[in-house]
Amino acid sequence: MMPGMSGFEVLCRLKAPEPTRHGHIPVIMISALDELDSAVRCIEAGAEDYLLKPFNTVLMRAASTAVLKKAAARPASRHRPLSAGREGAAGGVAPPHSAAQHRRAHAQ
């Protein structure tokens, strides 16, 4: 839990259309909530992926790599370059089944 504002509220603010915002901010949600409704709600609100805590580093790397590739494919006027090493910049486009893959990986 984050103090003062939920992660979902932060996501909604980042994805809200504002005339002053430049570019696309990709977001990967990392949550302890293992509820399908939470994952669906976040994806529908604009999250690129939804991973469960404790997250699998292989899945996080795949999601981060995917978002960087997607950002590189966008026209320059629509995004700012992202750095995989900068904390908080990761957001990814992973297959919609990544949360299920994460659960299977941690069930073993």
C-alpha positions in Angstrom: 0.0 0.0 0.0 1.2 3.5 -0.8 0.7 6.3 1.6 -1.8 8.9 0.6 -2.8 7.5 -2.8 -3.3 4.0 -4.2 -1.3 2.7 -7.1 -4.5 2.6 -9.1 -5.1 6.3 -8.5 -1.5 7.1 -9.6 -2.1 5.0 -12.7 -5.3 7.0 -13.5 -3.5 10.3 -13.0 -0.6 9.2 -15.3 -3.0 8.1 -18.0 -5.5 11.0 -17.7 -5.6 13.0 -20.9 -4.1 16.4 -20.2 -3.2 19.1 -22.8 0.1 19.8 -21.0 1.4 16.2 -21.0 3.9 15.2 -23.7 4.3 11.7 -24.7 3.2 8.3 -23.4 4.1 7.1 -19.9 4.1 3.3 -19.9 3.2 1.7 -16.5 3.7 -1.8 -15.2 1.6 -2.4 -12.1 3.3 -4.5 -9.3 0.8 -5.5 -6.7 0.2 -7.9 -3.8 -3.4 -8.1 -4.8 -3.8 -11.5 -6.5 -7.3 -10.7 -7.8 -8.3 -10.9 -11.5 -10.6 -7.9 -11.1 -7.7 -5.7 -10.0 -5.5 -6.8 -12.9 -8.3 -6.2 -15.4 -9.2 -2.8 -13.9 -5.5 -1.7 -14.2 -5.1 -3.0 -17.7 -8.4 -1.3 -18.7 -7.1 2.0 -17.1 -4.0 1.9 -19.3 -1.4 -0.2 -17.5 0.8 -2.1 -19.9 1.1 -5.1 -17.5 0.2 -6.3 -14.1 2.7 -8.4 -12.0 2.2 -9.9 -8.6 4.5 -9.5 -5.6 6.9 -11.0 -5.2 7.5 -10.5 -8.9 9.4 -12.8 -11.0 12.5 -11.0 -12.4 12.3 -12.9 -15.7 8.8 -11.6 -16.2 9.7 -8.1 -15.2 12.7 -8.1 -17.6 10.4 -9.3 -20.4 7.8 -6.6 -19.7 10.5 -3.9 -19.5 12.1 -5.0 -22.7 8.7 -5.1 -24.4 7.9 -1.5 -23.4 11.2 -0.3 -24.5 10.8 -1.9 -27.9 7.3 -0.5 -28.2 8.6 3.0 -27.2 11.3 2.8 -29.8 8.7 2.0 -32.5 6.6 5.1 -31.6 7.0 8.3 -33.6 9.5 10.5 -31.8 6.9 13.2 -31.2 4.8 10.8 -29.1 7.3 9.6 -26.5 10.4 10.4 -24.6 13.1 7.8 -24.6 13.0 5.4 -21.7 16.0 3.9 -19.9 15.7 0.4 -18.6 18.1 1.2 -15.8 16.1 4.2 -14.5 13.8 3.2 -11.6 10.2 4.1 -12.2 10.6 4.3 -15.9 9.7 0.7 -16.6 6.4 0.0 -18.1 5.8 -2.8 -20.5 3.7 -4.5 -22.9 3.7 -8.1 -22.1 1.2 -10.7 -23.2 -2.1 -10.4 -21.4 -1.4 -13.8 -19.8 1.7 -12.6 -17.9 -0.1 -12.5 -14.6 -1.1 -16.1 -15.0 2.5 -17.0 -16.0 3.7 -15.2 -12.8 1.3 -17.2 -10.6 2.5 -20.5 -12.2 6.2 -19.5 -11.8 5.6 -18.8 -8.1 3.5 -21.9 -7.5 6.5 -24.1 -8.0 
